[in-house]
Amino acid sequence: MIKCVKVYRRYASNVLALLKKHGLLNREYKVSHDKEYVYMPVIQGSDDEIRVVLRDFEYELVDCLPEKRRKHRDYGYIPSYDLLGDVVVVRENVLENISREQLVNTILDLHPNIKAIYIKEKTIDEFRLPKLKLLWGVEVGSVVVKEYGLLFKIMLGKVYYNKRLSEEHRRISIISGENEKIIDLFSGIGGFPIHIASMHKAFILANDLNPYAFVSIIDNILLNKKKLIGNIAVTRIDAREFTNFPSLKEYFDRLIANLPHKSIEYMYVYDYLLRKNGILHLYIIGKNLEDLLERISKYSDKWVLEKAAKVLDYAPYTYIYRVDLIKR
Ligand SMILES: C[S@@+](CC[C@H](N)C(=O)[O-])C[C@H]1O[C@@H](n2cnc3c(N)ncnc32)[C@H](O)[C@@H]1O
């Protein structure tokens, strides 16, 4: 039988700290409580030591049946994962280092209230959709995540979302200006436009060809409408088609092109839409900046480098860069 130190709730934090400090807390079991008391499982045979350590407190040593802790620390490996609302998404390659059972136990130990754990098997087709397979829990259609106080609904498996881009959304919104006309050609669920509109009285055109992304941008504008001071218009057309709108020729001050695998194929579209001295934020995959600039220069000599930064790791020695270019 396990023994627990039973103390009034008002003493609990001090008593717990002392038991931990003296190595008397039995960490294999969970601390529990009722309305009046807290029950702290202690190491067997430590009654004398407890008496000395807790001499200033009113307590009882009682038999108890505490719940056992899951022991993720014993696995020696905590995989990388994304917590999206009440869902965890883990990349498939993580299963090379940990069994499915250990993975589930570890994640549940860290996040006991989640509804599902999904394995992301791959990213598919031009919409960059994650192929998700349920590993544990119940199927969840959508989750809501927070980025800098803004809310984003994500339809799992139906839209692209990467929580590691939240800082980038913020960075671009900080450098955007008041009253700018901005176009985000590959908007996903609206991360860049909504961040920008929350900071500036700008006009932003948010476009994405994926019908679920299009609906998500609208949902997310509505979710955040009280926080938005800028205006966002939403379209769902192939980015190439923008060259068919003469009224948009050289209309925009800033253009966001976040389609890293293919963004370079649309250089003529950016040229068409941006005014002279307009800024292009080109997200592109590469090993180093020199190589990228050479690739860009092959498309046109119109672009002058303003700045570049690594945004995300993509593969060993390969990164997603943001290259900021000014149109001559
Ligand atoms: C990398 S994701 C964008 C992520 C988004 N900017 C963010 O910050 O979360 C690329 C997006 O481009 C969209 N897309 C792909 N090809 C397209 C095209 N030809 N025209 C418009 N959108 C396209 C995809 O549906 C996808 O949502």
The ligand as an SDF file (V2000), in Angstrom:
LIG
                    3D

 27 29  0  0  0  0  0  0  0  0999 V2000
    2.8490   27.4270  -48.4990 C   0  0  0  0  0  0  0  0  0  0  0  0
    1.1450   27.5990  -48.6310 S   0  0  0  0  0  0  0  0  0  0  0  0
    0.8290   29.2400  -48.0840 C   0  0  0  0  0  0  0  0  0  0  0  0
    0.9700   29.4410  -46.6340 C   0  0  0  0  0  0  0  0  0  0  0  0
    0.4770   30.7580  -46.1470 C   0  0  0  0  0  0  0  0  0  0  0  0
    1.0810   31.8630  -46.8500 N   0  0  0  0  0  0  0  0  0  0  0  0
    0.7400   30.8650  -44.6460 C   0  0  0  0  0  0  0  0  0  0  0  0
    1.4780   31.7640  -44.2480 O   0  0  0  0  0  0  0  0  0  0  0  0
    0.2020   30.0630  -43.8910 O   0  0  0  0  0  0  0  0  0  0  0  0
    0.8940   27.7900  -50.3470 C   0  0  0  0  0  0  0  0  0  0  0  0
   -0.5610   28.0400  -50.7330 C   0  0  0  0  0  0  0  0  0  0  0  0
   -0.6070   28.3300  -52.1240 O   0  0  0  0  0  0  0  0  0  0  0  0
   -1.8090   27.8160  -52.6510 C   0  0  0  0  0  0  0  0  0  0  0  0
   -1.6030   27.6680  -54.1120 N   0  0  0  0  0  0  0  0  0  0  0  0
   -0.8580   26.7450  -54.7440 C   0  0  0  0  0  0  0  0  0  0  0  0
   -0.8530   26.9820  -56.0770 N   0  0  0  0  0  0  0  0  0  0  0  0
   -1.5620   28.1100  -56.2730 C   0  0  0  0  0  0  0  0  0  0  0  0
   -1.8740   28.8950  -57.4210 C   0  0  0  0  0  0  0  0  0  0  0  0
   -1.4570   28.5460  -58.6420 N   0  0  0  0  0  0  0  0  0  0  0  0
   -2.6160   30.0100  -57.2580 N   0  0  0  0  0  0  0  0  0  0  0  0
   -3.0620   30.3730  -56.0370 C   0  0  0  0  0  0  0  0  0  0  0  0
   -2.8030   29.6670  -54.8950 N   0  0  0  0  0  0  0  0  0  0  0  0
   -2.0640   28.5590  -55.0140 C   0  0  0  0  0  0  0  0  0  0  0  0
   -2.0380   26.5250  -51.8960 C   0  0  0  0  0  0  0  0  0  0  0  0
   -3.3910   26.1740  -51.8640 O   0  0  0  0  0  0  0  0  0  0  0  0
   -1.4870   26.8720  -50.4900 C   0  0  0  0  0  0  0  0  0  0  0  0
   -2.5190   27.2500  -49.6190 O   0  0  0  0  0  0  0  0  0  0  0  0
  1  2  1  0
  2  3  1  0
  2 10  1  0
  3  4  1  0
  4  5  1  0
  5  6  1  0
  5  7  1  0
  7  8  2  0
  7  9  1  0
 10 11  1  0
 11 12  1  0
 11 26  1  0
 12 13  1  0
 13 14  1  0
 13 24  1  0
 14 15  1  0
 14 23  1  0
 15 16  2  0
 16 17  1  0
 17 18  1  0
 17 23  2  0
 18 19  1  0
 18 20  2  0
 20 21  1  0
 21 22  2  0
 22 23  1  0
 24 25  1  0
 24 26  1  0
 26 27  1  0
M  CHG  2   2   1   9  -1
M  END
$$$$
